[in-house]
């Protein structure tokens, strides 16, 4: 085995682990995924388990993956013998008919002067378009041009969208100028890695990505690569005028539709947690929703974007929950409300009309009522998929994935459901721009079947209630070796979904890879799996000199420590 790439990726993993430990410590500081507004002037509505919740005693432990390797224990959950799920034991309609490699560790990274990909795929997701092309961020070994955003086609061809260099995003490096030229002047510098900074791709090959800029008009921006022309344009940058007044103090990631429209997060100057929602359309930025805007049914929005990361350079980035937009320009977003008919829920905007698709405490399709939910993905039929906490009974709590539209909801999976001969003990929060629901309404998700050991499954939840297993931990991979740890935020488009996974024992020392699985519904022909092309060279086992600036020696940006607030119990949502 090539020892240098192994050392590089182990160093990277250790650096990521240190970063994630700090992030985990900081979760209470930023109310990650809790939706609690920072200002005491706004009602602090919160979805933590109430003190009256029933803890699972003697049952298997369950966990929810929040981002990267950070997870939270699911406390107060209904015990396994109290599962309220409905399981369809019928025959699934269709099959998983192949898994193909798209891009692997050690493959040549285009436009980097001979560098090689170091994608760390199990914590860096991909998005996918209808042709099976995936978009991803990757660090690069063996070159000063050491990071960037790439796309990989179904035949294994890899192309560079934008290349940066120097320290990683948020690390404070402002001087490295060996990256590609930026449309706002200067050069692309550090990119951001992990679940929340995944680039998005549409069917035209447009790619939405986020990075730092050295020597430009702004330090940081959200950019759009236009597939038809190869041009890169600015969507929004720190310091740009905001359509609601003032300027953007921080800009975050977003989602992209097939019309080239983008919905994204941005915060005003001085705000480090809460963010508002905006849309970009052909160079024009407009407001989608902002704090204090009226909510449907009464009340006002008290929080929209409620997740934020702090970085080593002293800056903050709003990271979620990211809204989603379909090709009819319907926009789905999670909102927290003061003084309205609900405390929180998921809104879908159609035209200029906002509608509560699902809200607390609506009934779930399997009984009980919703307690909390994360942002939803929306397909072109107006169906959404979302992760939610719910009360099976007034004194118990469970969590899982749900999908559908008003009047036609279904459960996809909840904790303790049977999966592949085991039991569901691990799930993950919804994360846009990873599209979780396809055009037919099928939902892709990650699950773990063991509380103490990795037993990853990549699963497609079909509209008929059945589950198709796309990949299992320890199964053989298309590039040799076996599937190891899987990224928990897959995406699906048409009949193709993503699999981002560690690949121990793979050919040429590939330690992880971005892959795609094919779903063949009943009556469709089985495609011939595409092998990784021989035209994409891989490095030999001969170690190459370590460049002066590579990911292995660039410290991972760490969150800025902030005072830990006094924990406050969450009230039970009104009945």
C-alpha positions in Angstrom: 0.0 0.0 0.0 1.1 3.5 -0.7 2.1 4.8 2.7 2.0 8.5 1.9 -1.7 8.7 1.0 -2.6 6.5 4.0 -0.7 8.9 6.3 -2.3 11.8 4.6 -5.8 10.6 5.0 -5.2 9.4 8.6 -3.9 12.8 9.5 -6.9 14.4 7.8 -9.3 12.1 9.7 -7.6 12.9 13.0 -7.8 16.6 12.2 -11.5 16.2 11.3 -12.1 14.3 14.5 -10.6 17.1 16.6 -12.7 19.6 14.6 -15.8 17.6 15.1 -15.2 17.2 18.9 -15.1 21.0 19.2 -18.2 21.3 17.1 -20.0 18.8 19.3 -18.9 20.8 22.4 -20.3 23.9 20.7 -23.7 22.4 19.8 -25.3 23.8 22.9 -23.8 27.2 22.0 -25.4 27.4 18.6 -28.5 25.4 19.4 -27.6 23.2 16.5 -30.8 21.8 14.9 -32.9 22.9 17.8 -34.2 26.1 16.3 -33.9 28.2 19.4 -33.6 31.9 18.6 -30.6 33.6 20.2 -32.3 36.8 21.3 -34.3 36.7 24.5 -36.8 39.0 22.9 -38.1 36.1 20.8 -40.0 33.2 22.2 -37.5 30.3 22.9 -39.5 27.4 21.4 -37.5 24.3 21.5 -37.9 20.6 20.6 -35.7 18.8 23.2 -37.4 16.0 25.0 -39.7 17.2 27.8 -38.9 16.2 31.4 -42.0 14.0 31.2 -40.6 11.9 28.3 -40.2 8.2 28.9 -36.6 7.0 28.6 -35.9 3.8 26.9 -34.9 1.3 29.6 -33.1 -1.9 28.7 -33.6 -1.2 25.0 -31.0 -0.7 22.3 -29.4 2.8 22.0 -30.5 5.0 19.1 -28.6 7.9 17.7 -29.3 10.7 15.2 -26.5 11.9 13.0 -26.5 15.7 12.9 -23.6 16.4 10.5 -20.3 14.7 9.6 -19.5 12.4 12.6 -21.4 14.4 15.2 -24.5 12.7 16.5 -26.9 13.0 19.4 -28.4 10.3 21.5 -32.2 10.0 21.0 -33.3 10.4 24.6 -36.9 9.9 25.8 -37.6 7.6 22.9 -40.3 5.0 22.9 -38.8 1.6 23.8 -38.3 -1.0 21.1 -41.2 -3.1 22.3 -43.4 -0.1 21.9 -42.7 0.4 18.2 -45.7 2.1 16.5 -44.5 1.5 13.0 -46.3 -0.1 10.1 -44.3 -2.5 8.0 -45.2 -3.6 4.5 -44.1 -7.2 4.1 -44.9 -7.4 0.4 -42.5 -7.8 -2.5 -40.7 -4.5 -3.4 -41.5 -3.1 -6.8 -38.2 -3.1 -8.6 -34.6 -3.8 -7.5 -31.2 -2.2 -6.9 -29.5 -3.2 -10.1 -25.9 -2.1 -9.8 -23.4 0.1 -8.0 -20.8 2.1 -10.0 -17.7 4.1 -8.9 -17.6 7.7 -9.9 -14.4 9.1 -8.2 -12.0 7.5 -5.7 -9.1 8.5 -3.5 -5.9 8.5 -5.5 -7.4 9.3 -8.9 -5.9 12.2 -10.8 -7.5 15.5 -9.9 -7.9 17.5 -13.2 -6.4 21.0 -13.4 -4.2 20.5 -10.4 -0.8 19.9 -12.1 -0.9 16.2 -11.3 -2.5 16.2 -7.9 -4.7 13.4 -6.7 -8.1 13.3 -5.1 -8.4 12.9 -1.3 -12.2 13.1 -1.0 -12.8 11.5 2.4 -16.1 10.4 0.9 -17.6 9.1 4.1 -18.0 12.6 5.6 -18.2 14.6 2.3 -21.5 13.9 0.5 -22.3 14.4 -3.2 -25.3 15.6 -5.1 -26.5 14.0 -8.4 -28.4 15.0 -11.5 -30.6 12.9 -13.7 -27.8 11.8 -16.0 -25.9 10.4 -12.9 -23.3 13.1 -12.8 -22.2 13.8 -9.2 -20.7 17.0 -7.7 -18.4 17.0 -4.7 -15.7 18.9 -2.9 -12.3 17.3 -2.5 -8.9 18.1 -1.1 -6.0 17.3 -3.4 -2.7 15.6 -2.5 0.6 16.3 -4.3 -0.1 19.9 -5.6 -0.1 23.4 -4.3 -3.6 23.6 -6.0 -4.8 21.5 -3.2 -8.6 21.7 -3.1 -11.6 22.4 -5.2 -15.0 21.3 -6.5 -15.3 18.5 -9.1 -17.9 16.6 -11.1 -17.7 13.0 -12.2 -19.8 11.4 -15.0 -21.3 7.9 -15.2 -18.3 6.8 -17.3 -15.9 7.9 -14.6 -14.7 11.0 -16.3 -13.7 13.7 -13.7 -13.7 17.4 -14.4 -12.7 20.3 -12.2 -15.2 23.1 -11.7 -13.0 25.4 -9.6 -9.7 25.0 -7.9 -8.4 26.8 -4.8 -5.2 26.7 -2.8 -3.6 27.4 0.5 -5.4 26.9 3.9 -8.9 25.5 4.1 -11.9 27.8 4.2 -12.2 29.8 7.4 -8.6 29.1 8.3 -7.5 32.7 7.9 -5.2 32.3 4.8 -5.6 35.4 2.7 -2.4 35.4 0.7 -2.4 32.2 -1.4 -3.0 33.1 -5.0 -2.4 29.9 -7.0 -6.2 29.1 -7.2 -8.3 29.8 -10.3 -9.4 33.4 -11.0 -12.6 34.4 -9.2 -15.4 36.3 -10.9 -15.2 38.9 -8.0 -11.5 39.4 -8.5 -8.6 37.7 -6.9 -8.4 33.9 -6.7 -10.3 31.0 -5.2 -8.7 30.2 -1.8 -10.0 27.8 0.8 -13.0 25.5 0.3 -15.2 24.2 3.1 -15.6 20.5 3.7 -18.2 18.3 5.5 -21.9 17.7 5.2 -23.2 21.2 5.2 -21.0 22.6 2.4 -21.7 20.0 -0.3 -22.0 21.6 -3.8 -25.3 21.2 -5.7 -25.7 20.2 -9.3 -28.7 20.3 -11.8 -29.5 18.6 -15.0 -27.9 21.3 -17.1 -24.6 20.7 -15.3 -24.7 23.9 -13.4 -22.9 23.6 -10.0 -23.5 25.7 -6.9 -20.5 26.0 -4.6 -19.2 28.0 -1.7 -15.6 29.1 -0.9 -13.2 31.8 0.3 -11.6 34.3 -2.1 -8.2 35.8 -1.7 -7.7 39.3 -3.1 -11.2 39.8 -4.4 -14.0 42.3 -3.8 -15.3 40.1 -1.0 -13.7 37.5 1.3 -16.3 34.8 0.8 -19.1 34.0 -1.6 -21.6 31.5 -3.0 -20.9 30.9 -6.7 -22.7 29.2 -9.6 -20.8 27.4 -12.5 -22.9 27.6 -15.7 -22.7 24.3 -17.5 -23.7 25.6 -20.9 -20.9 28.3 -21.1 -18.3 27.2 -18.5 -18.6 30.6 -16.8 -18.7 31.1 -13.1 -20.9 33.8 -11.7 -21.5 35.2 -8.2 -24.7 34.4 -6.4 -24.1 36.3 -3.2 -21.0 37.6 -1.3 -20.3 38.9 2.1 -20.8 42.6 2.0 -23.4 42.6 -0.8 -26.5 44.7 -0.3 -29.4 42.8 1.1 -32.9 43.1 -0.4 -34.3 43.7 3.1 -31.8 46.5 3.9 -28.2 46.7 5.0 -25.7 44.3 3.8 -25.0 40.5 4.1 -22.7 40.0 7.1 -22.5 36.3 6.3 -23.6 34.1 3.4 -24.3 30.4 3.6 -25.0 27.4 1.3 -28.0 26.9 -0.8 -30.0 24.7 -3.2 -30.4 24.8 -7.0 -33.2 23.8 -9.4 -33.1 22.9 -13.1 -34.1 26.5 -14.1 -30.8 27.8 -12.6 -32.6 29.4 -9.6 -30.9 29.3 -6.2 -32.4 29.6 -2.6 -29.8 30.2 0.1 -29.1 31.5 3.6 -27.7 34.8 4.6 -27.4 36.8 7.8 -27.3 40.6 8.5 -24.1 42.2 9.9 -23.7 41.4 13.6 -25.9 38.2 13.6 -24.0 35.0 14.3 -26.8 32.4 14.5 -30.1 33.3 12.9 -30.2 33.8 9.1 -32.9 34.6 6.5 -33.8 33.0 3.2 -33.2 34.5 -0.2 -33.5 33.5 -3.9 -31.1 34.3 -6.7 -32.5 34.4 -10.3 -30.2 35.4 -13.2 -28.3 38.0 -11.1 -31.2 39.3 -9.0 -31.5 38.5 -5.3 -34.9 38.7 -3.6 -36.2 37.8 -0.2 -37.9 34.5 0.4 -38.6 34.9 4.1 -37.1 36.9 7.0 -37.4 36.9 10.8 -40.5 39.0 11.8 -42.3 38.4 8.5 -45.9 37.3 8.9 -46.4 33.6 9.0 -49.4 31.8 7.3 -52.3 31.5 9.7 -51.0 34.3 12.0 -48.0 35.2 14.0 -44.5 36.0 12.7 -41.4 34.1 11.9 -39.1 34.1 14.9 -36.4 31.9 13.4 -35.6 30.4 10.0 -31.9 29.5 9.6 -30.9 28.4 13.1 -27.6 26.7 12.6 -24.2 28.4 12.4 -20.5 27.5 12.4 -17.7 29.7 13.8 -14.3 29.5 12.3 -10.7 30.1 13.2 -10.6 33.4 11.3 -13.3 34.8 13.6 -16.1 34.6 11.0 -19.4 32.8 11.2 -21.4 31.0 8.4 -25.1 30.2 8.5 -25.3 26.5 7.6 -28.9 25.4 7.9 -31.5 24.3 7.6 -31.1 25.0 3.9 -34.4 25.5 2.0 -35.1 23.6 -1.2 -36.6 24.6 -4.6 -38.2 22.5 -7.4 -38.6 23.2 -11.1 -42.0 24.9 -10.5 -40.2 27.3 -8.2 -42.0 25.9 -5.1 -39.8 26.6 -2.1 -39.8 24.3 1.0 -38.4 25.6 4.3 -38.6 25.0 8.0 -40.0 27.9 10.1 -40.3 28.6 13.8 -43.2 31.0 14.7 -44.2 33.2 17.5 -47.9 33.9 18.2 -49.3 31.8 15.4 -51.3 28.7 14.9 -48.3 26.5 15.5 -44.8 26.8 17.0 -43.0 25.3 14.0 -43.4 23.3 10.9 -42.6 23.0 7.2 -43.9 25.7 4.7 -44.1 25.3 1.0 -44.4 28.5 -1.0 -46.2 28.2 -4.3 -46.2 31.5 -6.3 -46.5 34.0 -3.5 -48.7 31.9 -1.3 -47.2 30.2 1.8 -48.9 27.0 3.1 -48.2 24.9 6.1 -47.6 21.5 4.7 -47.0 19.9 8.1 -46.8 21.5 11.5 -46.7 20.8 15.2 -48.9 19.2 16.6 -50.4 17.7 13.4 -51.2 13.9 13.5 -48.6 11.6 11.9 -49.7 8.9 9.4 -48.9 6.2 12.0 -50.6 7.8 14.9 -49.5 10.3 17.5 -48.5 13.9 16.8 -45.4 15.7 15.4 -43.1 17.3 17.9 -40.4 18.8 15.6 -39.2 18.5 12.1 -36.1 19.5 10.0 -36.1 21.1 6.6 -37.6 19.2 3.7 -36.6 18.2 0.2 -39.3 18.8 -2.4 -39.7 17.1 -5.8 -41.4 18.4 -8.9 -44.8 16.8 -7.9 -44.8 19.0 -4.8 -44.1 16.0 -2.5 -41.7 16.5 0.4 -39.5 14.2 2.5 -38.5 15.3 6.0 -37.0 14.0 9.3 -39.2 14.5 12.3 -39.5 13.8 16.1 -43.1 12.8 17.1 -45.1 11.6 20.0 -46.5 8.0 19.4 -48.3 8.6 22.7 -48.4 11.7 24.9 -45.6 10.3 27.1 -43.3 8.8 24.5 -41.1 10.1 21.7 -39.8 8.5 18.5 -38.2 9.9 15.3 -38.1 9.0 11.6 -38.6 9.9 8.0 -41.9 10.9 6.5 -43.0 11.8 3.0 -45.9 12.9 0.8 -48.1 16.0 0.6 -51.1 17.3 2.5 -53.8 14.6 2.5 -51.4 11.9 1.5 -48.6 11.3 4.0 -46.7 8.1 4.7 -44.1 6.9 7.0 -40.8 5.9 5.3 -38.9 4.6 8.4 -38.8 5.2 12.1 -36.6 3.9 14.9 -36.9 0.2 15.7 -38.4 -0.6 12.3 -37.1 -3.9 10.9 -34.5 -3.3 8.2 -32.6 -6.1 6.4 -33.0 -8.6 9.1 -32.1 -6.1 11.9 -33.6 -3.1 13.6 -33.2 0.6 12.8 -31.1 2.2 15.5 -29.4 5.0 13.7 -30.8 7.7 11.3 -29.7 11.2 10.2 -31.2 14.7 10.0 -32.5 15.9 6.6 -29.8 18.0 4.8 -30.4 20.0 1.6 -29.0 20.3 -1.0 -28.8 16.5 -0.9 -32.1 15.6 -2.6 -33.8 12.8 -0.6 -37.0 12.3 -2.6 -37.1 11.3 -6.3 -39.8 12.2 -8.8 -41.9 9.2 -7.9 -41.8 9.9 -4.2 -39.2 7.2 -3.2 -36.9 8.4 -0.4 -33.2 7.5 0.1 -31.8 7.4 3.6 -28.9 6.0 5.7 -29.5 3.7 8.7 -27.4 1.8 11.2 -28.5 -1.5 12.7 -26.1 -1.8 15.6 -25.8 0.5 18.7 -22.1 -0.4 19.3 -20.6 -1.3 15.9 -20.9 0.0 12.3 -23.7 -1.8 10.5 -24.5 0.9 7.9 -27.2 0.4 5.3 -28.0 2.7 2.4 -31.8 2.2 1.8 -34.4 3.3 -0.7 -37.8 3.7 0.9 -40.4 3.0 -1.8 -43.8 4.5 -2.1 -45.4 1.1 -1.6 -43.9 1.0 1.9 -41.1 -1.5 1.1 -37.4 -1.0 1.6 -34.7 -1.7 -1.0 -31.1 -2.1 0.3 -28.7 -0.3 -1.9 -25.5 -1.1 0.0 -24.4 -2.9 3.2 -21.4 -2.4 5.4 -18.8 -5.1 4.6 -20.2 -5.9 1.1 -17.7 -5.9 -1.8 -17.4 -2.7 -3.8 -17.0 -2.2 -7.5 -13.4 -1.2 -7.1 -12.4 -4.0 -4.8 -12.3 -4.2 -1.0 -15.4 -3.7 1.0 -17.8 -1.0 2.0 -16.8 0.7 5.2 -18.3 3.7 7.0 -21.0 5.4 4.9 -21.8 9.0 4.6 -25.3 9.5 6.2 -26.7 12.1 3.7 -27.3 10.4 0.3 -29.1 12.0 -2.6 -31.3 10.6 -5.3 -32.4 11.8 -8.8 -34.5 9.8 -11.1 -33.4 6.2 -10.8 -29.8 7.0 -9.6 -28.7 7.7 -6.0 -25.4 8.4 -4.3 -23.2 6.3 -2.1 -20.2 8.0 -0.4 -18.2 5.5 1.5 -14.9 4.3 2.9 -13.5 1.4 0.8 -10.8 -0.5 2.8 -8.9 -2.9 0.6 -9.9 -1.3 -2.7 -7.6 -1.2 -5.8 -4.6 1.2 -5.9 -5.0 2.0 -2.2 -8.3 3.9 -2.6 -9.4 4.6 0.9 -12.8 6.1 0.0 -14.9 6.7 -3.0 -18.0 8.5 -4.4 -20.3 6.0 -6.0 -23.8 5.7 -7.4 -26.5 3.0 -7.2 -29.0 2.2 -9.9 -32.7 1.7 -9.0 -34.6 -0.4 -11.6 -38.3 -0.1 -11.0 -40.5 -3.0 -12.2 -40.5 -3.3 -15.9 -37.3 -1.4 -16.6 -34.2 -3.0 -18.1 -31.2 -3.7 -16.0 -28.4 -1.3 -17.0 -24.9 -2.6 -17.6 -22.6 -1.4 -14.7 -19.9 1.0 -15.9 -16.4 0.2 -14.7 -14.1 2.9 -13.6 -12.3 3.8 -16.9 -8.7 2.9 -17.5 -8.2 6.4 -19.0 -8.3 7.9 -15.5 -4.8 7.2 -14.2 -4.2 6.4 -10.6 -0.9 7.0 -8.7 1.6 4.2 -8.3 2.9 3.0 -5.0 6.0 5.2 -5.3 5.7 8.0 -2.7 5.8 11.5 -4.1 7.3 14.5 -2.4 4.9 16.3 0.0 4.2 19.9 -1.4 4.8 22.9 0.8 1.1 23.5 1.2 -1.2 20.4 1.3 -4.3 19.4 3.2 -2.1 17.1 5.4 -0.3 20.1 6.9 -3.1 22.7 6.8 -5.0 22.8 10.1 -8.7 22.3 9.9 -10.7 25.4 10.8 -12.1 25.1 14.3 -15.2 26.7 15.7 -14.7 29.9 17.7 -15.4 29.1 21.4 -18.4 30.9 22.8 -20.0 31.0 26.2 -22.3 28.0 26.9 -25.8 29.3 27.7 -27.8 28.0 30.6 -29.8 25.0 29.4 -33.6 25.6 29.3 -36.1 22.8 29.3 -38.3 22.5 26.3 -42.0 23.0 26.8 -44.4 20.4 25.5 -45.9 21.8 22.3 -49.5 23.0 22.8 -52.2 20.4 22.1 
